[in-house]
């Protein structure tokens, strides 16, 4: 069986990206290695042999040791903040092809791509790929607009392929006393104070309504300072889940909660995987695309007030049993769609 080298934003403190690598490793029975921002942490938390992603020598050694280079998803081909992300991953595609390796793109979220060079590098990367699967119709359209007229399979995010963890021991709610828990997954967006104020108000309002707010850190570098600022505005009384190394551990904890309000895409994906009533706050086209596919309610990331968010979210908790059943059906559907990625991979590697 062919060995795979997984390439993405792994080992960089982002649980969403690590969830993609975990899902791939669980679904592919052969040997898998990965390029990682922290090889030791990736090996410890996910059990996957890894090489330093920014070391040219390590990258070369990793490619020589594997048969196929696989990009298992994420929003890596985008230039919303900088075209450097596109350049980095496109250069790895070129290096893999020079080394005679097959390149397989799975569950890709393509765009936004606004710059000349971002579009050019992304187009070159996808034209060089041996097989392509994307996670939504918007990504397929983005490829067509780039002129990357290759066969494309529309699938779903690989994170839906993570094997659900078994709950052990106490399966009661993840709350305090009789208070049920609502997960909050913020992300920096707009003015620095905007998200702090919104989620500070949400935390207080949820507590006053009899719920235990729980801040979730999906990205250590970006979300950590934001969560600290939110907690500070509430006198240090808002509980949080931080520095979790494994996406499966977060999924296990989410299974014991009652709902999710998420800005972060993969917070919403993992919450849906855990069958939680979920409200998405849209800061990026990828969030809107997911909310449509998963049939989730959605508001802008700058909704105007915490009251508006709660007015939309609380009915989900009121009809929670109905929503849980609905989310389970949605997860089954999206898991089946996500399996298309694995079929593309199998057909590509033989």
Secondary structure as GFF3:
##gff-version 3
##sequence-region A 1 350
A	DSSP	beta_strand	4	6	.	.	.	ID=ss1
A	DSSP	alpha_helix	15	27	.	.	.	ID=ss2
A	DSSP	beta_strand	32	36	.	.	.	ID=ss3
A	DSSP	alpha_helix	39	46	.	.	.	ID=ss4
A	DSSP	beta_strand	49	52	.	.	.	ID=ss5
A	DSSP	alpha_helix	56	65	.	.	.	ID=ss6
A	DSSP	beta_strand	68	71	.	.	.	ID=ss7
A	DSSP	alpha_helix	84	98	.	.	.	ID=ss8
A	DSSP	beta_strand	102	108	.	.	.	ID=ss9
A	DSSP	alpha_helix	116	128	.	.	.	ID=ss10
A	DSSP	beta_strand	131	134	.	.	.	ID=ss11
A	DSSP	alpha_helix	137	146	.	.	.	ID=ss12
A	DSSP	beta_strand	153	154	.	.	.	ID=ss13
A	DSSP	three_ten_helix	158	161	.	.	.	ID=ss14
A	DSSP	beta_strand	180	185	.	.	.	ID=ss15
A	DSSP	alpha_helix	192	208	.	.	.	ID=ss16
A	DSSP	beta_strand	211	216	.	.	.	ID=ss17
A	DSSP	alpha_helix	220	233	.	.	.	ID=ss18
A	DSSP	beta_strand	239	241	.	.	.	ID=ss19
A	DSSP	alpha_helix	247	254	.	.	.	ID=ss20
A	DSSP	beta_strand	259	262	.	.	.	ID=ss21
A	DSSP	alpha_helix	265	273	.	.	.	ID=ss22
A	DSSP	beta_strand	277	282	.	.	.	ID=ss23
A	DSSP	alpha_helix	285	294	.	.	.	ID=ss24
A	DSSP	beta_strand	297	300	.	.	.	ID=ss25
A	DSSP	alpha_helix	306	318	.	.	.	ID=ss26
A	DSSP	alpha_helix	320	349	.	.	.	ID=ss27
###
